[in-house]
Amino acid sequence: MTTRPPAASPWLRLRAWLTGGTAPPRTAPACNSAEAAHSDSQRAQALIAAIDAGGLPLNPARVNDIARRLGLEVSRSAPMEQTIARIRALLAQPGTAPAVLPAAEPAPRPNPLRRR
C-alpha cells in the first residue's frame, strides 16, 4: 500500500509549476466533527492569545464566526470588544476548553516568492 505525502500549500504548487519542478500530489484534508470542534476552540484560544500579545483583530466577522462556532449568539451589530469578552468568559469556564496558553514565538518561514 502506498501512502501519500501531506498536501502542499498552493504557493508551493505554484512555485513548483513556475520553476518547472513537479508539484506534490494533492490530498483531500481529513476532517470530522471532533476535529472541527477542537479547531474551533483552538481558533478562539489563538484569537485571545493574539489580542493579549498586543494584536488587534481587523475583521469583526471573523471574531463573530469564532463566537458562533463556540455556541454563542452574536449580533452583527454587537461591539467586537463585547464579543471578545464573551469568548474569554467561555474559555475561562472549567470543562469548556483548556486554559489559554501564552503564544509561542512562530518559526520564521521562508518567503516562497523571493528569489534565492
Secondary structure, DSSP 8 states (H G I E B T S, - for coil): ---------HHHHHHHHHHT------------HHHHHHHHHHHHHHHHHHHHTT---S-HHHHHHHHHHTT----TTS-HHHHHHHHHHHHHSTTTS--------------TTS--
